[in-house]
Amino acid sequence: MKLAGIKSVDNAHDDSVWAVTWAPATATRPPLLLTGSLDETVRVWKSDELILDRTNTGHCLGVASVAAHPLGSIAASSSLDSFVRVFDVDSNSTIATLEAPPSEVWQMRFDPKGSILAVAGGGSASVNLWDTSTWQIVATLSIPRVEGPKPSDKSGSKKFVLSVAWSPDGKRIACGSMDGTISVFDVQLAKFLHHLEGHFMPVRSLVYSPYDPRLLFSASDDGNVHMYDAEGKALIGTMSGHASWVLCVDVSPDGAAIATGSSDRTVRLWDLNMRASVQTMSNHTDQVWGVAFRPPGGNDVRSGRLASVSDDKSISLYDYS
């Protein structure tokens, strides 16, 4: 696999761009690119031309995460204002507004069937699961507090949950914390299973392989990308190459490669068979907060797409084949 830059849009937002995801194709349109920014907006882009389609407002502080339903019809944005806004992608009409205590809505992901929205709970050291038919919380997955050596130990505060990922079969949720640990839960039982260890700084991004419900990738401020057997609790690979924090990771639709973004201002492509970085893209001039492969589907049979977003307010779009 090789990346080729197609197009970059400077000043795509009025402030840092922290979030990017794809709304899958529907029967009436191709996939769309969604970006969220500290300028308090979510912007919708035509995915091959990077032409701005519309701007969604509704938050009163910066947008931290954007997630799209697997059917492509709805999406959700979380904000530093402690609200999650659920909206219709094509009409921009608000479907639901979900409220949380301060610092308790961070990264979000819909489950593979689209029936549950998982929201990383930040300071509550938990993940909330919202039913997408009623928009009510159906479960709260809490990370067990590790007993400290003395009552004054404050290690629990380091369990601030930054990231969340669903296994492709929808049976497991993994979440990454500020202290570098990754927690794995059984969704049906709403039960904590175990921690995955190996990172020693915040885990800001997680993604499962689309084909293997055991294989989990993590990106951390320690500069490393890890591959875990999330069921066997085993670290099976460490990939290093970024010069600074690794802020985001996504896996290609065929499961053969991952892309990462870093505060070293680069996007890297990694071959999973080689477990090595095979390409570095330097389109951005500031740290890269999001990378996202376009999902398969729709009538477009052209090669795949990868998008990246940055503190420099820009979006970059790449071909891969």
Secondary structure, 3 states (H helix, E strand, C coil): CCEEEEEEECCCCCCCEEEEEEECCCCCCCCEEEEEECCCCEEEEECCCCEEEEEECCCCCCEEEEEECCCCCEEEEEECCCEEEEEECCCCCEEEEEECCCCCCCCEEECCCCCEEEEECECCCEEEEEECCCCCEEEEEECCCCCCCCCCCCHHHHHCEEEEEECCCCCEEEEEECCCCEEEEECCCCEEEEEECCCCCCEEEEEECCCCCCEEEEEECCCEEEEEECCCCEEEEEEECCCCCEEEEEECCCCCEEEEEECCCCEEEEECCCCEEEEEECCCCCCEEEEEECCCCCCCCCCEEEEEEECCCCEEEEEEC
